[in-house]
Each structure stands twice: as structure tokens, then as C-alpha cells.
Amino acid sequence: MYFRSTGLGKTQLAGKVVELKRQGDYLIMHVDTTEPVKWRIRAAMSFRDLAKVVGECMKLAIISFILSPKQWFNKEPKHPGDF
């Protein structure tokens, strides 16, 4: 997983989701970045945030991405370029 932030300029962070847990009325997602720095990033998602994510995942382009056999067996995906 790659991350970019307008606050970091063109710096790109590599990382992975390591935990998702409920805390009160939120789901807390923990992401560990590995390059160029080692950080733990946390995001608190409300029910509305999660509903938005699920709704966006219902788009045909996303469903076809998830169901594509190429995605299931592709060990190292190509970099997405400038995103």
C-alpha cells in the first residue's frame, strides 16, 4: 500500500494495514509505514465513513478489480504512477 500527502510534498510512504479494531463509535485502522520512515498511522472511521467506503466499493470498476484473477495471484503489482 502506498500513501501520499499534500503536506509531505512528493514524498511517498510504503506501508500495510496491520489492525482494525472497534473503539467506541469508531473503527480504528492502524497502518505501519516502512519506507522512507517507520511510522504507525491511525485513522478513526465513523459509521458514515465506513458506509462511504463500502458504497464506493460497489462501483463496477472496483468490483471487477477485486474479482480479477490477476489480482489474486499477482505477487508484486506495478506501481500506480503519480496518484
FENMONOR-V403999 format. One record per residue. N is the residue number from 1. RES is the residue in three letters. PHI is phi in whole degrees, 0 to 359 (* if undefined). Layout:
n = [N	N]
res = [RES	RES]
phi = [PHI	PHI]
This chain:
n = [1	2	3	4	5	6	7	8	9	10	11	12	13	14	15	16	17	18	19	20	21	22	23	24	25	26	27	28	29	30	31	32	33	34	35	36	37	38	39	40	41	42	43	44	45	46	47	48	49	50	51	52	53	54	55	56	57	58	59	60	61	62	63	64	65	66	67	68	69	70	71	72	73	74	75	76	77	78	79	80	81	82	83]
res = [MET	TYR	PHE	ARG	SER	THR	GLY	LEU	GLY	LYS	THR	GLN	LEU	ALA	GLY	LYS	VAL	VAL	GLU	LEU	LYS	ARG	GLN	GLY	ASP	TYR	LEU	ILE	MET	HIS	VAL	ASP	THR	THR	GLU	PRO	VAL	LYS	TRP	ARG	ILE	ARG	ALA	ALA	MET	SER	PHE	ARG	ASP	LEU	ALA	LYS	VAL	VAL	GLY	GLU	CYS	MET	LYS	LEU	ALA	ILE	ILE	SER	PHE	ILE	LEU	SER	PRO	LYS	GLN	TRP	PHE	ASN	LYS	GLU	PRO	LYS	HIS	PRO	GLY	ASP	PHE]
phi = [*	245	231	223	222	296	286	257	67	269	296	245	253	255	192	210	286	245	199	222	219	273	220	64	269	231	259	257	256	256	235	260	272	241	220	280	230	258	233	250	256	238	232	260	252	278	301	296	298	295	299	296	298	297	300	295	288	276	290	303	298	286	298	293	297	294	275	292	302	302	291	289	246	279	288	229	292	292	298	285	82	281	232]
